[in-house]
Structure formats: structure tokens, C-alpha cells
Amino acid sequence: MSERVSIVGDGQMGIVLAWTLAQRGVPCALWGPFERDLEALRRERRSPRMPSIELPPSVEVTADAGAALAKCTIAVNAIPTQFIASAWKSVAPSLPRGALLVSVAKGFEAGTHRLPSSVLRSAVGRAESTPVVVLTGPTIAAELARRLPATMLAACADADGALRVQAAFAAPWIRIYTHDDPIGAEVAGALKNVIAIAAGIVDGLELGFNAKSALLARGLVEMVRLGTALGAKAETFFGIAGVGDLATTCFSPEGRNRSCGEALGRGETLERHLASTRSVVEGVETARSVVQFARERAIEVPIMDAVSRILFEGLPAREAIRELMTREPKEERIA
């Protein structure tokens, strides 16, 4: 079928997806919650969030939610998790009843601990059983803009929905795989941000590659533990959405969560760092949510717990490392 895509969210991923669709001739409209930013983007075709991309005229940039969504067959949420509910209230009345929902957000909603797909369904008045395609993977937006090779996962309980997204968003530099575990894909995308903060702390403290590699390996175990407790398949965490995205986020200098951790490791306060960045650091609120969930269910996640204590309880980063290294010796387990 011929698709028309509407993207809600004019951040880095929203802009790069709109640009990618335009390269392939797929009709696309872009809407965001801040009219002044949208007007500047409409006029100049560039955003300070993604200055390397010039949106072609074929991308309709509009502050009119009705115009942005009225004719879409696919509606993409590119709003950060903590703001999905408020942003979509403005556009939900314009969403066509049969439009396929897609989410690229990564995190857990503060307070409710809901995944982005669940928040999105609720915001647009869809039943919890409504299929949402989770489009995720190791995708640094600046690299996509340079047409560097990347892979993504289109995960959905409905195979047809995943195939539609695969067909619409695939490009010569973006290979998209389909998958049937949207919960695992979404949980993996959220949890890797917490481990990325820890990886950044290791970088900031200059603890070396041995420590960072061990952190990733044991962090992946914690992701599997939490993910399976939330209903995900363990094997999902060993693919593109799991270890693939984890590696990119933990090593890329452009990763906002890793950069946050590095700043903390170098002694900057969380408040000062968050005030200095234009981007939402999803791993911060995710750490609070998942650690609370883990404690309630007695799930052992020492790395994520340490990150949460550094972020919210004032635990010094070096003390957190000392505590992790002096835990009781154990047999290695992968779950």
C-alpha cells in the first residue's frame, strides 16, 4: 500500500526520520509541540538540534496538528517518553482511526513506570491490545544523517504492522529487521540508557576499557533479568535492540546518556549537566523507575541500583565503584 507518514516530535530522531522518508519519496509531515521552533524549521529547513540536515520541501513542517495527521496511514511518536501524554493530547483528535502507531521513544514514564507504547495508546484512546510498532536499535541520529550504515528493529505483535514499517523506513543505509517481541525491544531500549550512564561514569573516572567491558557484560545481564520479569523474551536482549543498541550508546561520544555519566564521573552535578543540554537524558528517569520496580520484586540489579543512588541519593561515583567491586564473590550467571 502507499503510505503517508506523520511524525510527532521535531527532535533529532524525528527530523532524521522525516529526512530519510523524503529521500525515498514517501510523503511525510512533521509536527512538534513548540510553535516557535516549528516556524523556524519550516522557514529555514534546519534545526539547531540537527544542523547537518536540511529538510527538503517535500517534508511538510506544520504547527497545525490537523494538517499534520489528517491523512496519515502511519503515525510516529518521536516525543521523549516523559512528554508523550501531554504532547499527544494536542494531536490525538486529528489521528485517523486506522493509522498504524509507531514509537521510537526509549524509557519508562515517571510515576507510572509505563513503556512509551502504553503511554501512546492511552493518549490517543486506543485499547491496550492495539498493536504498536516499536522502531528501535543502535541509531545515533548524526550518523544516520551522514548515511552511515545502520540497522534497526521493527518489533510488533502484528507481523503486518512490522512489515509495513520495514518497507516504509528502510533505506540503502538503513537495514530494518522485523521482530515479534515489542516488549523486549522497548524494554531493552529503555534499560540500555541506564547502563550507558554507568559507562559514562567509568569514562569520567578514567577507569579503563577492562572496567567498561565488564560493566557492559554485567549490565546486559541486569537488562535480561528486568526484561524477562516484564514479559520480554531473553533472546531479544542479545540482538539489535539489546546488545547492539547498548554498545552504541555506551561507546559513542554523541550518546547523551553516556555523556551525562561522563560529566558526573568528572565531578559535575546532575542538575548542572541537565541544565546545560538541549536533549532529554532518558536514562535519568528510567533509572529511578526500574530500580523501584526491581526493589519491589527483589530483582538483583547492582549496577542500575548504583546509578540510581549516584543520581538521586548523592552516592559518590568512586564509592559506588568500590561497592560493586567488593560484593560477595559469585558464579557468573547470564540471568
Secondary structure, DSSP 8 states (H G I E B T S, - for coil): ----EEEE--SHHHHHHHHHHHHTT--EEEE-S-HHHHHHHHHHS-BTTBTT----TTEEE-S-HHHHHTT-SEEEE-S-GGGHHHHHHHHGGGS-TT-EEEE---S--TTT---HHHHHHHHHT--TTS-EEEEESS--HHHHHTT--EEEEEE-SSHHHHHHHHHHH-BTTEEEEEES-HHHHHHHHHHHHHHHHHHHHHHHHT--HHHHHHHHHHHHHHHHHHHHHTT--GGGGGSIIIIIHHHHHHH-TT-HHHHHHHHHHTT--HHHHHHH-SS--HHHHHHHHHHHHHHHTT---HHHHHHHHHHHS---HHHHHHHHHTS--------
